[in-house]
């Protein structure tokens, strides 16, 4: 059995923009539908969604036949949490709340096997239940680590974070950044948009691909112009809520 190739990591190295969506419904059918909608990738979220190891794995299984890449967002930088996600087959991680180079280094060590890291050794689903030849010597090269920049502290440390060996990309979270700037719930505020745009420019200047969440096509264009190359442009739960409400109103309004 061959080592699974991380096609999302390959995408990051190619020119042009890619687009994805955050998947929060914690359901394999919903993930399958979303993965076949035409997005380049989806983010299976465990930070803010009611996902656990089994629901994450079921969504990876249900989307395996699609051309859509899967990124998993852990709930934290906890080493054990990250290890368990890797063992069920996650290769691309979007890790939240990385504020400095020390935290970035901690996460890098969590996804790498010794001697370069501290990932525990197990022959789980990621290793094809022991059938992937040479998995333990090949796995590190297929890991893709995206760190989230979403606080004023992280903004001040962008260059140091991006310089950590093993960090493959950085993703700016406008909502948490707005809260950190004292403007909670105002991700569209001009000062926040300006800070996000500046962060994207600094990430690309540091030599890494830059990502961001963009709540509208107009915001996505602004951030793409600032240097974002991979953009999350929606959340499945929000889409369902809006569409359901609009459908209900079309039948109940006078």
PyMOL commands that set and color helices and strands:
alter all, ss='L'
color gray80, all
select helices_A, chain A and resi 7-12+28-35+53-62+79-87+101-111+125-127+135-142+152-156+158-162+174-180+190-205+217-225+236-252
alter helices_A, ss='H'
color red, helices_A
select strands_A, chain A and resi 18-23+41-45+69-73+92-95+144-149+169-172+209-213+228-235
alter strands_A, ss='S'
color yellow, strands_A
deselect
rebuild
show_as cartoon
